[in-house]
Structures are given as structure tokens and as C-alpha cells.
Amino acid sequence: MSIHDLEISFQNKIDSEIKIEPKDWMPEAYRKTNLRQISQHAHSEIVGMLPEGNWISRAPSLKRKAILIAKVQDEAGHGLYLYSAAETLGTSREQMVADLNSGKAKYSSIFNYPTLSWADMGAVGWLVDGAAILNQVMLCRTSYGPYARAMVRICKEESFHQRQGFETLLVLSKGTKEQRDMCQDAINRWWWPSLMMFGPKDSESTNSDQSMKWKIKRKTNDELRQQFIDMIAEQIKLLGMTLPDANLKWNAERKHYDFGEINWEEFWNVVKGNGPCNKQRLADRNKAHDEGAWVREAAMAYAAKRKNKTANKAA
């Protein structure tokens, strides 16, 4: 078959909702787009452990400590699922980790903001994980099979993370004035960065149209952002808190909430590596990678020993 015929057959499978599998023929651009998206997603899960891990030793109770440890553990698992899915596209995990640690690879810019108080653990769970879920539920139906299957379990666990975050803020919202102020402060600081998680405006997104055609994505950045705003604008009423947007109001004609303009200059600045914690996050990742070298070496040595032992028995 000619390349043209292969491309037609490939798009027909996409249009028929047939998953693309690793051994199937695919356009190189499709492979690269998936590899970029899945690896960045994996990197985000791994780097996302850092701002939360910072609060494990300072959690206000044993219960909260156990919950946070479990959440960070979930995120490590998500990273592993996603690296495995990305490896099916022909790039090794070692290469992807090297790209992350060198700063070559991107991860979600939300993790370049600092977590300044315990309430941030609630805001990250409710807002950041809430924004992630809207993206990720859509990815359960993405056209690349290994990615779609990995997302099923990830979404189930992320839904718990969001509820845990909301419950943390709910407890604070019913507490002392100091606790309520801490709750509102965290919401104020995380609201706009959470809206930035959906990416640039559709008019400035260079990959959206092709990703939609290939059904890698099912909704545009702006559609998902509006869905998120509509959801959070209602949920915050239960907290008795407010969102830091004077322009937020229900539009009966559109049947959606209107909202203010995002600071796109800040968005692009953080994406380009100039966020409040960019350098710190990469330094921490490299430190952890270097200090964990002996664990990786020991695991490989043990695996080789077992392999040799099994081979000797077979002989």
C-alpha cells in the first residue's frame, strides 16, 4: 500500500472508533504527538509529587498524613503506567527521564507554583486534580489504545484525590477564622493557575485541530476550561468561599459562567521555565534521581541474578 492509502486506512480506523495499537501502522506525526503528550503527562505525575511531598511531614494529623502519603503513592503509580504506555511508541523510559531531568521535556506548569500552607493540599486536590480529571476522563476514549487503557485506572484514583481535596477545604471552611482565611488564600492563589492547566486559547493552540481529527483529544482547551469553571463556580458555594474573579457571573443566555481574562503573559512565562519553582523542581528531581541510583542498580542486579538462576535450573 502507498503512504496515501495507509493514511486513509488509518483515518478510517480513527473515524470508526477502532483503537490504534503499537504494532499498527501510524503516521509519524501521530506517533510523535502521542509520545509528547503521554510522556509530558507522565512527567507531570512524577513532578507533581514534589509540592505535596513537601507537606507529608507537616500534615496536621496522622489521618491527614496517611491520606497524603497514599495520594503521592498513587501519583508515582500513574507516572509508571504512563511511561509504560509511552514506551510502546519506541522511546525508552531512561530517555524520557533523562529529558525530564535535563529540562528538555515539559510537564504541567501548575507544579511550578509553591505550596505555602496546609490549605494548599486541599486546593491542589480540588482545583488542580479537578482540572486534570476533566482532561483525563476525555483521554479514556483517546484513539491510542495503551494510553486510553492506562487512563481508566488513573481517572478512578484521581476522582478520589479531588474529593479528598474538597473535603480538606470543607473542614477548614467550617473552622476558626484563621483556618477560613487560610482556605480562601489557597483558593485565591490556585484558581488562575488551574485555569491555565487547559493550555492556551484555542486560537493559539498549534496542535488542537490535528489532535481532534485523530481523536487524541475529544474536546478543545476552551471547551474544557469552560466546563471546569461552570463546575467549580457551583461547588465553591458549599465552601462559603469566593473565587478571585470579579467578572465571574452566570450568563443565562449562554447557560455558562462568564469569567475574566487569564494572565497569558504569566502562562507563557511559566511554560518557558521562568515560574516561581521551575529551577527548584528540576533540582529536586535530579537530586532524587541521583540518590536513587543505588536502588535501580540493586534491582537490576537482583533481576539479573534471578534470570541466571532460572537459566541454570533449565539447563
C-alpha positions as CSV (number, residue, x, y, z in Angstrom):
1,M,0.0,0.0,0.0
2,S,1.1,3.5,-0.7
3,I,1.6,6.1,2.1
4,H,-1.6,7.8,0.9
5,D,-3.6,4.6,1.1
6,L,-2.1,3.8,4.6
7,E,-3.1,7.3,5.8
8,I,-6.7,6.8,4.5
9,S,-7.0,3.4,6.2
10,F,-5.6,4.8,9.4
11,Q,-8.1,7.7,9.5
12,N,-10.9,5.3,8.7
13,K,-10.0,3.3,11.8
14,I,-10.0,6.5,13.9
15,D,-13.3,7.6,12.5
16,S,-14.7,4.1,13.2
17,E,-13.6,4.4,16.9
18,I,-11.1,1.5,16.5
19,K,-8.1,1.9,18.8
20,I,-4.7,2.2,17.3
21,E,-2.3,-0.3,18.8
22,P,1.5,-0.2,19.0
23,K,2.1,-2.6,16.0
24,D,-0.4,-0.8,13.8
25,W,0.8,1.5,11.0
26,M,0.5,5.1,12.1
27,P,1.7,8.5,10.7
28,E,5.0,9.6,12.2
29,A,3.3,12.8,13.4
30,Y,0.6,10.8,15.2
31,R,3.4,8.8,17.0
32,K,5.3,11.9,17.9
33,T,2.1,13.7,19.2
34,N,1.2,10.8,21.4
35,L,4.7,10.4,22.6
36,R,4.9,14.1,23.5
37,Q,1.6,14.1,25.3
38,I,1.9,10.8,27.2
39,S,5.5,11.5,28.3
40,Q,4.6,15.0,29.4
41,H,1.6,13.5,31.3
42,A,4.0,11.0,33.0
43,H,6.5,13.7,33.9
44,S,3.6,15.8,35.4
45,E,2.7,12.9,37.7
46,I,6.2,12.5,38.9
47,V,7.0,16.2,39.4
48,G,3.5,16.6,40.9
49,M,4.7,14.5,43.9
50,L,7.2,17.2,44.9
51,P,4.9,20.1,46.1
52,E,2.7,17.5,48.0
53,G,5.6,15.5,49.4
54,N,6.8,18.8,51.0
55,W,3.8,18.6,53.3
56,I,3.8,14.9,54.4
57,S,5.9,15.5,57.5
58,R,3.9,18.6,58.4
59,A,0.4,17.2,58.0
60,P,-1.9,18.3,60.9
61,S,-2.8,14.8,61.9
62,L,-1.9,11.1,61.4
63,K,-5.1,10.7,59.3
64,R,-4.1,13.5,57.0
65,K,-0.5,12.2,56.8
66,A,-1.8,8.8,55.7
67,I,-4.1,10.2,53.1
68,L,-1.4,12.4,51.6
69,I,1.1,9.6,51.5
70,A,-1.4,7.4,49.7
71,K,-2.1,10.2,47.2
72,V,1.6,10.7,46.5
73,Q,2.0,7.0,46.1
74,D,-0.9,7.0,43.6
75,E,0.8,9.6,41.5
76,A,4.0,7.6,41.4
77,G,2.0,4.7,40.0
78,H,0.3,6.9,37.5
79,G,3.7,8.0,36.2
80,L,4.8,4.4,35.8
81,Y,1.6,3.4,33.9
82,L,2.2,6.4,31.6
83,Y,5.9,5.7,31.0
84,S,4.9,2.2,30.1
85,A,2.4,3.4,27.6
86,A,4.8,5.9,26.1
87,E,7.5,3.2,25.7
88,T,5.2,1.4,23.2
89,L,5.8,4.3,20.9
90,G,9.5,3.5,20.6
91,T,11.3,5.6,23.2
92,S,12.9,4.2,26.3
93,R,11.9,5.2,29.8
94,E,15.6,6.1,30.5
95,Q,15.5,8.6,27.6
96,M,12.2,10.1,28.8
97,V,13.6,10.5,32.4
98,A,16.8,12.0,31.0
99,D,14.8,14.5,29.0
100,L,12.8,15.5,32.1
101,N,15.9,15.9,34.3
102,S,17.8,17.9,31.7
103,G,14.9,20.3,31.3
104,K,14.3,19.3,27.7
105,A,10.9,17.8,28.3
106,K,7.9,19.7,29.6
107,Y,5.5,18.9,32.4
108,S,2.4,20.7,33.6
109,S,3.2,24.3,34.5
110,I,0.9,24.1,37.6
111,F,3.6,22.3,39.5
112,N,5.9,25.3,39.3
113,Y,3.9,27.1,41.9
114,P,4.7,26.8,45.6
115,T,2.5,25.1,48.2
116,L,2.7,27.7,51.1
117,S,0.2,26.3,53.6
118,W,-1.7,23.1,54.5
119,A,-4.8,24.5,52.8
120,D,-2.8,24.3,49.5
121,M,-3.1,20.5,49.8
122,G,-6.9,20.9,49.6
123,A,-6.7,23.5,46.8
124,V,-4.4,21.3,44.8
125,G,-6.7,18.3,45.2
126,W,-9.9,20.1,44.5
127,L,-8.7,22.6,41.8
128,V,-5.6,21.1,40.2
129,D,-6.8,17.4,40.3
130,G,-10.3,18.6,39.3
131,A,-8.9,20.3,36.2
132,A,-6.8,17.3,35.4
133,I,-9.8,14.9,35.7
134,L,-11.7,16.9,33.0
135,N,-8.8,16.4,30.7
136,Q,-8.2,12.8,31.7
137,V,-11.8,11.4,31.5
138,M,-11.7,12.5,27.9
139,L,-8.5,10.6,27.4
140,C,-10.2,7.3,28.4
141,R,-11.6,7.4,24.9
142,T,-8.4,8.6,23.2
143,S,-7.6,6.8,20.0
144,Y,-4.3,5.3,21.1
145,G,-5.1,2.1,22.9
146,P,-2.3,1.8,25.5
147,Y,-2.9,5.4,26.6
148,A,-6.7,5.0,26.8
149,R,-6.4,1.8,28.9
150,A,-3.9,3.4,31.3
151,M,-6.3,6.3,31.9
152,V,-9.1,4.2,33.2
153,R,-7.5,3.4,36.5
154,I,-5.8,6.8,36.7
155,C,-9.2,8.6,36.5
156,K,-10.7,6.4,39.2
157,E,-7.9,7.3,41.6
158,E,-7.8,11.0,40.6
159,S,-11.5,11.3,41.4
160,F,-10.7,10.3,45.0
161,H,-7.9,12.9,45.0
162,Q,-10.3,15.6,44.1
163,R,-12.9,14.6,46.7
164,Q,-10.1,14.4,49.3
165,G,-9.0,17.9,48.4
166,F,-12.5,19.3,48.6
167,E,-13.1,17.6,52.0
168,T,-9.9,19.2,53.3
169,L,-11.1,22.6,52.3
170,L,-14.6,21.9,53.7
171,V,-13.1,21.2,57.1
172,L,-11.1,24.4,57.1
173,S,-14.1,26.4,55.9
174,K,-16.0,25.4,59.0
175,G,-13.1,26.0,61.4
176,T,-11.6,29.1,63.0
177,K,-11.3,32.5,61.3
178,E,-7.6,31.7,60.8
179,Q,-8.5,28.4,59.1
180,R,-11.1,30.0,56.9
181,D,-8.7,32.7,55.9
182,M,-6.1,30.1,55.0
183,C,-8.7,28.3,52.9
184,Q,-9.6,31.4,51.0
185,D,-6.0,32.4,50.5
186,A,-5.2,29.0,48.9
187,I,-8.2,29.2,46.6
188,N,-7.1,32.7,45.6
189,R,-3.6,31.6,44.7
190,W,-4.5,28.4,42.8
191,W,-7.6,29.5,40.9
192,W,-5.9,31.2,37.9
193,P,-3.0,28.7,37.5
194,S,-5.7,25.9,37.5
195,L,-7.4,27.6,34.6
196,M,-4.1,27.8,32.8
197,M,-3.8,24.0,33.0
198,F,-6.1,23.6,30.0
199,G,-3.5,25.2,27.8
200,P,-3.6,28.2,25.5
201,K,-6.7,29.6,23.9
202,D,-7.9,27.5,21.0
203,S,-6.9,30.3,18.6
204,E,-3.3,29.9,19.8
205,S,-3.1,26.2,20.2
206,T,-1.0,24.8,17.4
207,N,-1.8,21.1,18.0
208,S,-5.5,21.1,18.8
209,D,-7.0,20.8,15.3
210,Q,-4.9,17.8,14.3
211,S,-5.3,16.1,17.7
212,M,-9.1,16.5,17.4
213,K,-9.1,14.9,13.9
214,W,-7.0,12.0,15.2
215,K,-9.3,11.8,18.3
216,I,-6.3,12.1,20.6
217,K,-8.4,14.9,22.2
218,R,-12.1,14.9,22.3
219,K,-12.7,18.5,23.4
220,T,-10.8,21.7,22.9
221,N,-8.9,23.6,25.5
222,D,-11.5,26.3,25.8
223,E,-14.4,23.8,26.0
224,L,-12.8,22.0,28.9
225,R,-11.9,25.3,30.6
226,Q,-15.5,26.5,30.4
227,Q,-16.7,23.1,31.8
228,F,-14.3,23.4,34.7
229,I,-15.4,26.9,35.6
230,D,-19.1,26.0,35.5
231,M,-18.4,23.1,37.8
232,I,-16.2,24.9,40.4
233,A,-18.4,28.1,40.4
234,E,-21.2,25.9,41.8
235,Q,-19.1,23.7,44.1
236,I,-17.5,26.7,45.9
237,K,-20.9,27.8,47.2
238,L,-20.7,24.7,49.5
239,L,-17.5,26.1,51.0
240,G,-18.8,29.5,51.6
241,M,-15.8,30.9,49.8
242,T,-15.4,33.0,46.7
243,L,-13.3,32.7,43.5
244,P,-10.9,35.6,42.8
245,D,-12.6,36.8,39.7
246,A,-14.8,40.0,39.8
247,N,-16.1,39.1,36.3
248,L,-17.4,35.7,37.2
249,K,-21.2,35.6,36.7
250,W,-23.8,33.3,35.3
251,N,-24.9,34.1,31.7
252,A,-28.4,32.9,31.3
253,E,-28.3,33.3,27.5
254,R,-25.1,31.2,27.1
255,K,-26.0,28.9,30.1
256,H,-22.4,29.1,31.2
257,Y,-20.4,31.3,33.6
258,D,-18.7,34.3,32.1
259,F,-15.2,34.9,33.5
260,G,-12.3,37.3,33.4
261,E,-9.2,37.2,31.2
262,I,-6.4,34.9,32.1
263,N,-2.9,36.4,32.5
264,W,-1.4,34.8,29.4
265,E,1.9,36.5,29.9
266,E,2.3,34.7,33.2
267,F,1.2,31.4,31.5
268,W,3.8,31.6,28.7
269,N,6.5,32.7,31.2
270,V,5.9,29.7,33.4
271,V,5.8,27.3,30.4
272,K,9.1,28.7,29.2
273,G,10.7,27.8,32.5
274,N,10.5,31.0,34.4
275,G,7.9,30.1,37.0
276,P,8.4,30.5,40.8
277,C,9.6,27.0,41.3
278,N,10.9,25.8,37.9
279,K,14.5,25.6,38.9
280,Q,13.8,24.1,42.3
281,R,11.6,21.3,40.8
282,L,14.3,20.3,38.4
283,A,17.0,20.4,41.0
284,D,14.9,18.3,43.4
285,R,14.2,15.8,40.6
286,N,17.8,15.4,39.7
287,K,18.8,15.1,43.4
288,A,16.2,12.3,43.8
289,H,17.3,10.6,40.6
290,D,21.0,10.6,41.7
291,E,20.3,9.5,45.2
292,G,18.1,6.6,43.9
293,A,20.8,5.3,41.6
294,W,21.8,2.5,44.1
295,V,18.2,1.3,44.3
296,R,18.0,1.0,40.5
297,E,21.3,-0.7,40.3
298,A,20.4,-3.2,43.1
299,A,17.1,-4.0,41.4
300,M,18.8,-4.7,38.1
301,A,21.5,-6.8,39.8
302,Y,18.8,-8.8,41.6
303,A,16.8,-9.3,38.3
304,A,20.0,-10.5,36.5
305,K,20.7,-12.9,39.4
306,R,17.2,-14.4,39.2
307,K,17.4,-14.7,35.4
308,N,20.8,-16.6,35.6
309,K,19.4,-18.8,38.4
310,T,16.4,-19.7,36.3
311,A,18.6,-20.4,33.2
312,N,20.9,-22.6,35.2
313,K,17.9,-24.7,36.5
314,A,16.5,-25.0,33.0
315,A,19.9,-26.3,31.8
